[in-house]
Amino acid sequence: MTVKKEKADGVLTVSVEGSIDVKTAPELKESLNGELEDVTKVIFDLSETAYTSSAGLRVILGTYQTMSKKGGRMILRHVNEVFYNALKSAGFTQFLEIEN
């Protein structure tokens, strides 16, 4: 998995390439440490993300909770069908903002 981050005007864009699984989810979580403090919006660009496990869903949920607590937003962009189905199965599509 490769994580690229870009921050501008209070918006953090996180592009993830590869799969988010039990091995790579901690790396994604670590890459977000300290990055959420001074942003009002986080955008996950998942156009190059093939798959997520429950470990990846926990990172997504944790980021959403952090942003919600501070009145911010989190958006998932370019979610493929496999990733979307994992989000839907977990009930995340009911509250997450998803743009394709």
C-alpha atoms as one frame of an Amber mdcrd trajectory, in Angstrom:
protein
   0.000   0.000   0.000   1.145   3.512  -0.804  -0.296   6.573   0.946   0.079
  10.056  -0.512  -1.101  13.100   1.431  -1.690  16.642   0.306  -2.817  19.440
   2.601  -4.126  22.817   1.438  -6.558  25.363   2.847  -7.703  23.137   5.713
  -8.313  20.127   3.476  -6.285  16.924   3.726  -6.465  14.670   0.676  -5.287
  11.122   1.297  -4.722   8.947  -1.768  -4.399   5.238  -1.075  -2.963   2.836
  -3.625  -3.289  -0.892  -3.037  -5.248  -2.759  -0.382  -6.043  -1.730   3.168
  -5.856  -4.895   5.226  -4.659  -6.135   8.600  -1.021  -5.529   7.585  -1.418
  -2.103   5.991  -4.209  -0.511   8.082  -1.818   0.363  10.949   0.430   2.118
   8.416  -2.535   4.167   7.150  -3.579   5.024  10.701  -0.017   6.061  11.581
   0.214   8.255   8.480  -2.854  10.177   9.705  -1.479  10.814  13.198  -1.122
  14.540  13.750  -2.526  15.351  10.306  -6.159  15.817  11.386  -5.588  18.505
  13.993  -5.564  21.524  11.695  -7.957  20.423   8.939 -11.696  20.817   8.551
 -12.113  18.248   5.796 -10.489  14.936   4.929 -10.898  13.460   1.463  -9.916
   9.850   0.883  -9.204   9.296  -2.818  -9.767   5.582  -3.247  -9.494   5.408
  -7.030  -6.419   3.172  -6.721  -7.620   1.198  -3.687  -8.523  -2.370  -4.569
  -9.833  -3.736  -1.272 -10.354  -3.090   2.413 -10.704  -5.471   5.318 -12.395
  -4.737   8.632  -9.067  -3.301   9.827  -9.261  -0.688   7.072 -12.885   0.035
   7.929 -11.806   0.754  11.514  -9.316   3.362  10.272 -12.019   4.956   8.095
 -14.460   4.964  11.024 -11.879   6.399  13.421 -11.093   9.212  10.998 -14.796
   9.917  10.536 -15.325  10.056  14.308 -12.367  12.405  14.793 -13.630  14.762
  12.107 -17.237  14.620  13.354 -16.223  15.494  16.913 -14.613  18.701  15.704
 -17.389  19.612  13.287 -15.397  18.633  10.212 -16.218  16.482   7.212 -14.824
  13.326   5.691 -15.479  12.326   2.105 -14.672   9.067   0.322 -14.102   9.543
  -3.415 -13.845   7.087  -6.290 -14.957   4.054  -4.284 -14.936   0.871  -6.352
 -17.693  -1.741  -6.100 -15.759  -4.136  -3.837 -14.852  -1.359  -1.388 -18.408
   0.020  -1.505 -19.859  -3.398  -0.713 -17.595  -3.672   2.343 -18.783  -0.223
   3.487 -22.397  -1.180   2.863 -22.097  -4.500   4.719 -20.712  -2.652   7.729
 -23.548  -0.097   7.588 -21.146   2.744   6.846 -22.994   3.902   3.719 -25.783
   5.176   5.978 -23.605   7.935   7.433 -20.454   8.332   5.333 -20.267  10.875
   2.528 -19.344   9.002  -0.656 -18.683  10.656  -4.030 -17.993   8.851  -7.263
